[in-house]
Amino acid sequence: MQIAEGVSVPAKCWSCGHEVADGAPFCISCGKVQPPQQANYFAMFGLPPKLDLDVQTLEKQFYRYSRKLHPDLHARASQQEQEWSLTQASLLNDAYRTLKNPLDRTKYLLRLEGVELEDARQLNPSKVPADLLEEVFELNMQLEELRQNQKMGEDDPQLRRDLEAAKNQFAGQLTELDQQMRSRWTAWDAAWEQNDEAKKAASKDAMTALLQRRSYLQNLVRDVDETLGRS
Amino acid sequence: MADERVVGIDLGTTNSLVAFMQGDKPMVIPGEDGLNLVPSVVALNPARPGTLVGNAARITLITAPEKAIYSVKRLMGRGVEDVTEELKFFPFRLVDDIQPGEVLRIRLGDTEFTPPEISAHILRQLKRNAERYFGAPVTQAVVTVPAYFNDAQRQATKDAGRMAGLEVLRLVNEPTAAALAYGLDRQKEGIIAVYDFGGGTFDVSILKLHEGIFEVIATNGDTHLGGDDIDNLLIAIALDDLAGDAGMDVRRQPEAIQAIRKAVIEAKIALSSEPVAQFDIELPHGGRYQREIFREQFEQLIEPVIARTIAPCRDALRDANLTPDQIDEVVLVGGSTRIPAVQRLVSDVFELPRRGKQSRTELNPDEVVALGAAVQANILGGGSKATEDMLLLDVTPLSLGIEALGGVVAKIIQRNSTIPASASESFTTGVDGQTNVAIHVLQGEREMAKDCRSLARFDLKGIPPMSAGLPRIEVKFLIDANGILHVSALELRSGKQAEVSVKPAYGLTDEQVESMILESFDHAEEDIHLRQLVEARNDADTILNALEKAPLSPAWQLLEPDERAKIGALSVELAALKQGDDLQALRAGTEALDKATHRFAELMMDAAVSSAIKGQTMQSADDKLGEGPAAPHPIAQAEFH
């Protein structure tokens, strides 16, 4: 699923023969739903693969497209058109859901760009970012202690307070990371516009590292929440 | 039959309704008894083979409870292991040998029915009511389901439609349907919450309304929480009283329990408007039970039940990322929202009084879901001026996942995703030459597969033999606009469509559904023709009978001689047509006579009005007209299309 670069042969609408842009879900001339193609969420909305996008404009576009693609509006069309409408509407919904969420949007773009992101649940513990190592180690010790306490039916209020504090500190780092991610977007968008492969690659690496760090922090926060919540 | 009407059906736990859009307004179609609500009760007909539905079946519930069933919606799409709780409170007589994962079977008299079959009987009754009303066949419908219904429950509802001879064009979530009915009268903008507390289910949905788009943001609920639970609390009190004070244990007397149930429901309803209500029950096997219950006692009693609606409301708000004060309006749906304590609870949860707001109840909470279904039916049927900008974007209430290694669930479509929604997952083999891969699909929010609802187990078959890990089978999961899952698979290396065989849990196979299609459907065409003919004859009779008395009316003398002659000739012609069975000719004859008598009818109206002015009562004027005061045309005909 590479983003189409250069010129592609324009497709024609099956119904009226008008030209249909690559990935466009319906014909701009006659409004008929087009057969689904290999989906690219950006192309679906007629957007370039850039990250700093305006969610309100996206929403408007989503509503506009929904009025063209939703199966309710094709309930009386041919069986074939009903199937296309179902597939296209599901792609539209998937695309909107992914693109409106900053994190999902970033991950999606990276996957399009061939980056293999690790499943957040199965992060390799040996790849903990170096500067987090010490804190992660200590936090895990404390969590283990708390779990032991819980097993014995004991409670250590100080330990709980420490864990809460550590969690809040990590949550704060998460917010910071999200700020940093915004500036990475700008870098990517600029590199994409200049079609600068080196800058694009650098930007991808930076975003991937950020995402990975984010996943670690998020898992830590979740672990603390789960363990604290259990007692 | 391109212009065939699509009806909207609310298939409720306690009552069911059918509605359609008349012009720009949705309206409920009454049954033969003139009532809008059809109780969701099915009974074996004591007189002849077949079933009774609705009010007719309610009597059997008390006289021969083993031959009747109510609240069957609680059993739709469920397995025997899900319903142990229900069986404590509901007199469902399940067949003994049902295995976990199998569809339930219920005994009525000597016959066994699955829950979709019982529902099909209710749907068929609604279909007939609509056909009677239109004088034309009805084969397509929009049917509502609780928003929190899972895939199996939705599939069971769709199957019931098919058995009843109805193509279910869309399953619509009940709270969303209610929002459609509310949103019709004026273009609304903003965020609304729909609190839908019915007979057996509770739903809450949060929607964003924008330029005719109804976008559901979050939904939550409990498919086993409703007015039934309140009734059961009251029944338990009555049974305790009887066992304790009167020393009468009627727990094993279904007739007595049904008599008590009827009385407590009446008391419950009374307590919504009165401070105190009485139970006064003649027990079928002798004895009488009387008790008073005050509203305060009642409210204390039901507090734990209604409090269970709070958490779903909070969860829906959290999922929507909203605080209560961001909700512009709260719409109340379902009979249980008539209880003042429920209304107070809603006001508290959504902080309405503080913001000077009140929840909305203008539309009858028993009918609003059916009215909304009619609106959606109109949209699907091609739309009209009233609905042209309206579009419903609903969500899936539960996350969809696949069982991964260690019994953990990997979520592939999150709850509250707009539907239709899809996800693709890649699978591979673990052993050289392996040609099958088993996949277990689940629905629910819990981490472990054993805590989620098993939807189906798929076998991907016919994978070309390759080394382990080499095949890449892409499985596509698609949740359609009804909230029902579809699965397809492709082996990417060979490009071969892998075969997916779906074994639905608690569901029926296509063949089973086919075999359960209600028998009369085979004769549906004939039935309809016959019924239409009978109705057309009745219509002809009405007009001919009215004309018999015409010469006695002073208005008759005011007609021109040739008008009288024409009416006479057409009457003779119609009387002859009535004997035959040419439906079209009969309708045309009735219509011609109706037209010819139009001026006569007007004159009669004028006469009636002027005699009323002369000091006669409206009642005697009515007698002369032979019709109710609301009829503008004393021999007005039903419209034909």
Chai-1 contact restraints between the chains, C-beta under 6 A:
chainA,res_idxA,chainB,res_idxB,connection_type,confidence,min_distance_angstrom,max_distance_angstrom,comment,restraint_id
A,Y63,B,I213,contact,1.0,0.0,6.0,A-B,restraint_1
A,R67,B,L391,contact,1.0,0.0,6.0,A-B,restraint_2
A,H70,B,L391,contact,1.0,0.0,6.0,A-B,restraint_3
A,P71,B,A481,contact,1.0,0.0,6.0,A-B,restraint_4
A,D72,B,I379,contact,1.0,0.0,6.0,A-B,restraint_5
A,D72,B,L380,contact,1.0,0.0,6.0,A-B,restraint_6
A,A75,B,L169,contact,1.0,0.0,6.0,A-B,restraint_7
A,A75,B,L380,contact,1.0,0.0,6.0,A-B,restraint_8
A,R76,B,G382,contact,1.0,0.0,6.0,A-B,restraint_9
A,L86,B,P420,contact,1.0,0.0,6.0,A-B,restraint_10
A,A89,B,P420,contact,1.0,0.0,6.0,A-B,restraint_11
A,S90,B,P420,contact,1.0,0.0,6.0,A-B,restraint_12
A,S90,B,A421,contact,1.0,0.0,6.0,A-B,restraint_13
A,S90,B,S422,contact,1.0,0.0,6.0,A-B,restraint_14
A,S90,B,L478,contact,1.0,0.0,6.0,A-B,restraint_15
A,N93,B,T418,contact,1.0,0.0,6.0,A-B,restraint_16
A,N93,B,A421,contact,1.0,0.0,6.0,A-B,restraint_17
A,D94,B,S422,contact,1.0,0.0,6.0,A-B,restraint_18
